[in-house]
Amino acid sequence: MARPWFTALEPAVDGAQLGDSALPDRAHALAGRLGTGPAGWAVDMGARMSAAITAEIPRLAVDAVAAEVHKGCEAVALGALAALAHDDDVTFAAMTEVLAGPSEVVARGIGIEHMLRSIHVAHATAASVLLDAAERVIPEPQRFSEMRRINEVLFGIVDVVTEHMAAEYTRAQQEWLASSIALRMDIVDDLLNGTAVPTERATRILGYDLTRWHLAVVAWTVAAAPAEPAHLTTAATEALLAAGCSSTLVLPVGAHRVWAWGSRTVQPPDTAVLVAPQTVGVCVATGLPGPGVDGFRDSHRQAADAARVGALSTRTARSFRYEDLDLVAMLSADPRAAREFVTRELGDLAGDAESVATMRHTLKCYLDRERSLARTAADLHVARNTVAYRVQRAEQLRGRPASERRVQLHAALALADELGDAVLQVPAQPLD
């Protein structure tokens, strides 16, 4: 039976809830034993641990790595609460998700010191959250003994996770180094970082001619509907073949992302049509064609930027071209600055009400069409007077006419239209 004080635990109002779980089956199983409040509280603690790690160690904050960190933290949080509630010893069987992380970080050249440091950051966060909760909900006579038990459980978890993670990192690293992919990725990393690499040597190791025109593709799988790595390779290859590429280079980057390039000899690959992936849960992004090593590097950077925007996009599309997203990609490179810019330029037009979103979209369409009421009305399938009213109302919400800082206004509207809440929600300013 769970100890009574656990029934008082609830997730923070502004924190993650049970429905936000990265491990829903495990979270709901715990909810069945302890109640939805304690289980939701554990999900929230896992999210807080994950946020602390990615804030403290930026190298662990990238796409699939961050997702695995989140899963591992939630597994630890759920396991810790279960152990405390039932006065059980900590077993690694309840936290096996933490071992998915090493394979991802090894593939990206992230050292084990970052993984071990993440354990200590997570421990510090968990101790703070748990002890605060204990002081709040545990009756005074039981508080000291329960806090001691909490510390014992947390240090036990640190020992168990450190041992297993170090062993798994070593295994994954040895497997990676033994793979030909590692050598090819080393060459690609040097090329992307601008390190001088003899072209003949790079071409020989990669099996790919760097003297041609290149088109880069990034393929990834979304967390809500994860796909098999082979589906990513297929999607990237199909996109390159559709562009007319006669030679391809495809490299997996962890389990959830693929980098790929395709080349042509005489003329650039054709990016006019980007084939949408056939597999649900797979997305692709392309850069612009470019010649030689510089084109290889620049096209990848552009594809990665398009993938970043695509992962945040409000659209239902699963294929993204940098040439369609270049402005948004550049303006959103600094997310916080982008949010502040949108809020500053749009004023109340940055609101989240559906009616405000309609005014915002209409104003963008109006500016896209050189402020033509007739063309805007035709494209939106509404009356011309409706467009005029919405534009006027949008200007009122903004607090100034559309002709004032028109370039900045158009850019802010483009950001809001593509990225939605990612740029419409401004983080709270820290207090001095």
Solvent accessible surface area in square Angstrom, and as a share of the most:
residue,aa,sasa,rsa
1,M,213,0.95
2,A,29,0.23
3,R,63,0.23
4,P,110,0.69
5,W,13,0.04
6,F,1,0.00
7,T,90,0.53
8,A,58,0.45
9,L,0,0.00
10,E,105,0.47
11,P,23,0.14
12,A,36,0.28
13,V,153,0.88
14,D,131,0.68
15,G,22,0.21
16,A,18,0.14
17,Q,75,0.33
18,L,27,0.14
19,G,75,0.72
20,D,81,0.42
21,S,16,0.11
22,A,30,0.23
23,L,23,0.11
24,P,69,0.44
25,D,124,0.64
26,R,74,0.27
27,A,0,0.00
28,H,100,0.45
29,A,53,0.41
30,L,3,0.02
31,A,13,0.10
32,G,71,0.68
33,R,134,0.49
34,L,15,0.07
35,G,29,0.28
36,T,94,0.55
37,G,9,0.09
38,P,5,0.03
39,A,0,0.00
40,G,1,0.01
41,W,12,0.04
42,A,0,0.00
43,V,1,0.00
44,D,6,0.03
45,M,3,0.01
46,G,0,0.00
47,A,26,0.20
48,R,91,0.33
49,M,3,0.01
50,S,11,0.07
51,A,59,0.46
52,A,30,0.23
53,I,5,0.02
54,T,29,0.17
55,A,83,0.64
56,E,86,0.39
57,I,3,0.01
58,P,94,0.59
59,R,118,0.43
60,L,0,0.00
61,A,47,0.36
62,V,62,0.35
63,D,62,0.32
64,A,7,0.06
65,V,1,0.01
66,A,26,0.20
67,A,39,0.30
68,E,13,0.06
69,V,17,0.10
70,H,51,0.23
71,K,66,0.28
72,G,6,0.06
73,C,7,0.04
74,E,0,0.00
75,A,0,0.00
76,V,16,0.09
77,A,0,0.00
78,L,4,0.02
79,G,10,0.10
80,A,1,0.00
81,L,1,0.00
82,A,20,0.15
83,A,7,0.05
84,L,1,0.01
85,A,1,0.01
86,H,56,0.25
87,D,82,0.42
88,D,74,0.38
89,D,119,0.62
90,V,32,0.19
91,T,79,0.46
92,F,26,0.11
93,A,80,0.62
94,A,39,0.30
95,M,1,0.00
96,T,65,0.38
97,E,40,0.18
98,V,10,0.06
99,L,46,0.23
100,A,43,0.33
101,G,7,0.06
102,P,0,0.00
103,S,52,0.34
104,E,5,0.02
105,V,1,0.00
106,V,10,0.06
107,A,10,0.08
108,R,53,0.19
109,G,57,0.55
110,I,5,0.03
111,G,20,0.19
112,I,54,0.27
113,E,104,0.47
114,H,35,0.16
115,M,5,0.02
116,L,56,0.28
117,R,106,0.39
118,S,8,0.05
119,I,14,0.07
120,H,109,0.49
121,V,26,0.15
122,A,11,0.09
123,H,34,0.15
124,A,63,0.49
125,T,26,0.15
126,A,2,0.02
127,A,17,0.13
128,S,62,0.40
129,V,33,0.19
130,L,1,0.01
131,L,50,0.25
132,D,85,0.44
133,A,1,0.01
134,A,0,0.00
135,E,102,0.46
136,R,149,0.54
137,V,31,0.18
138,I,2,0.01
139,P,65,0.41
140,E,120,0.54
141,P,124,0.78
142,Q,85,0.38
143,R,61,0.22
144,F,154,0.64
145,S,52,0.34
146,E,14,0.06
147,M,47,0.21
148,R,140,0.51
149,R,43,0.16
150,I,0,0.00
151,N,55,0.28
152,E,97,0.43
153,V,3,0.02
154,L,5,0.02
155,F,115,0.48
156,G,25,0.24
157,I,8,0.04
158,V,19,0.11
159,D,96,0.50
160,V,35,0.20
161,V,7,0.04
162,T,44,0.26
163,E,121,0.54
164,H,67,0.30
165,M,12,0.05
166,A,33,0.26
167,A,64,0.50
168,E,27,0.12
169,Y,12,0.04
170,T,63,0.37
171,R,107,0.39
172,A,7,0.06
173,Q,71,0.32
174,Q,116,0.51
175,E,109,0.49
176,W,46,0.16
177,L,124,0.62
178,A,91,0.70
179,S,37,0.24
180,S,80,0.51
181,I,46,0.23
182,A,6,0.05
183,L,88,0.44
184,R,59,0.22
185,M,8,0.03
186,D,81,0.42
187,I,4,0.02
188,V,0,0.00
189,D,53,0.27
190,D,49,0.25
191,L,4,0.02
192,L,33,0.17
193,N,120,0.62
194,G,47,0.45
195,T,71,0.41
196,A,100,0.78
197,V,26,0.15
198,P,89,0.56
199,T,55,0.32
200,E,146,0.65
201,R,97,0.35
202,A,0,0.00
203,T,38,0.22
204,R,166,0.60
205,I,37,0.19
206,L,7,0.03
207,G,63,0.61
208,Y,3,0.01
209,D,49,0.25
210,L,1,0.00
211,T,97,0.56
212,R,61,0.22
213,W,72,0.25
214,H,0,0.00
215,L,2,0.01
216,A,0,0.00
217,V,0,0.00
218,V,0,0.00
219,A,0,0.00
220,W,12,0.04
221,T,14,0.08
222,V,52,0.30
223,A,91,0.70
224,A,102,0.79
225,A,38,0.29
226,P,92,0.58
227,A,16,0.12
228,E,109,0.49
229,P,65,0.41
230,A,68,0.53
231,H,72,0.32
232,L,1,0.01
233,T,54,0.31
234,T,67,0.39
235,A,7,0.06
236,A,0,0.00
237,T,36,0.21
238,E,56,0.25
239,A,3,0.03
240,L,0,0.00
241,L,103,0.51
242,A,51,0.40
243,A,4,0.03
244,G,37,0.35
245,C,7,0.04
246,S,88,0.57
247,S,31,0.20
248,T,50,0.29
249,L,2,0.01
250,V,30,0.17
251,L,0,0.00
252,P,45,0.28
253,V,4,0.02
254,G,18,0.17
255,A,46,0.35
256,H,45,0.20
257,R,32,0.12
258,V,2,0.01
259,W,44,0.15
260,A,0,0.00
261,W,0,0.00
262,G,0,0.00
263,S,0,0.00
264,R,52,0.19
265,T,84,0.49
266,V,132,0.76
267,Q,100,0.44
268,P,55,0.35
269,P,6,0.03
270,D,81,0.42
271,T,19,0.11
272,A,69,0.54
273,V,110,0.63
274,L,30,0.15
275,V,58,0.33
276,A,53,0.41
277,P,6,0.04
278,Q,152,0.67
279,T,41,0.24
280,V,112,0.65
281,G,4,0.03
282,V,0,0.00
283,C,9,0.05
284,V,1,0.00
285,A,0,0.00
286,T,3,0.02
287,G,1,0.01
288,L,62,0.31
289,P,37,0.23
290,G,9,0.09
291,P,75,0.47
292,G,19,0.18
293,V,43,0.25
294,D,90,0.46
295,G,3,0.03
296,F,0,0.00
297,R,61,0.22
298,D,55,0.29
299,S,1,0.00
300,H,16,0.07
301,R,118,0.43
302,Q,23,0.10
303,A,0,0.00
304,A,36,0.28
305,D,38,0.20
306,A,0,0.00
307,A,0,0.00
308,R,76,0.28
309,V,0,0.00
310,G,9,0.09
311,A,65,0.50
312,L,87,0.43
313,S,20,0.13
314,T,77,0.45
315,R,108,0.39
316,T,137,0.80
317,A,38,0.29
318,R,69,0.25
319,S,25,0.16
320,F,5,0.02
321,R,51,0.19
322,Y,17,0.07
323,E,66,0.30
324,D,85,0.44
325,L,5,0.03
326,D,53,0.27
327,L,86,0.43
328,V,11,0.06
329,A,2,0.02
330,M,123,0.55
331,L,61,0.30
332,S,5,0.03
333,A,71,0.55
334,D,80,0.41
335,P,76,0.48
336,R,87,0.32
337,A,48,0.37
338,A,2,0.01
339,R,49,0.18
340,E,59,0.26
341,F,30,0.13
342,V,0,0.00
343,T,54,0.31
344,R,144,0.53
345,E,1,0.01
346,L,0,0.00
347,G,32,0.31
348,D,100,0.52
349,L,0,0.00
350,A,13,0.10
351,G,27,0.26
352,D,132,0.68
353,A,50,0.39
354,E,151,0.68
355,S,69,0.45
356,V,20,0.11
357,A,38,0.30
358,T,49,0.28
359,M,25,0.11
360,R,23,0.08
361,H,83,0.37
362,T,1,0.01
363,L,1,0.00
364,K,35,0.15
365,C,10,0.06
366,Y,30,0.12
367,L,11,0.05
368,D,60,0.31
369,R,52,0.19
370,E,140,0.63
371,R,108,0.39
372,S,29,0.19
373,L,45,0.22
374,A,56,0.44
375,R,130,0.48
376,T,0,0.00
377,A,9,0.07
378,A,66,0.51
379,D,71,0.37
380,L,38,0.19
381,H,165,0.74
382,V,45,0.26
383,A,62,0.48
384,R,136,0.50
385,N,123,0.63
386,T,43,0.25
387,V,0,0.00
388,A,40,0.31
389,Y,124,0.47
390,R,50,0.18
391,V,13,0.08
392,Q,103,0.46
393,R,88,0.32
394,A,0,0.00
395,E,46,0.21
396,Q,108,0.48
397,L,28,0.14
398,R,14,0.05
399,G,65,0.62
400,R,60,0.22
401,P,67,0.42
402,A,4,0.03
403,S,73,0.47
404,E,77,0.35
405,R,104,0.38
406,R,109,0.40
407,V,120,0.69
408,Q,59,0.26
409,L,0,0.00
410,H,56,0.25
411,A,11,0.08
412,A,0,0.00
413,L,1,0.00
414,A,15,0.12
415,L,0,0.00
416,A,4,0.03
417,D,61,0.32
418,E,17,0.08
419,L,4,0.02
420,G,9,0.09
421,D,82,0.42
422,A,32,0.25
423,V,4,0.03
424,L,25,0.13
425,Q,116,0.52
426,V,63,0.36
427,P,42,0.27
428,A,96,0.75
429,Q,111,0.49
430,P,108,0.68
431,L,174,0.86
432,D,194,1.01
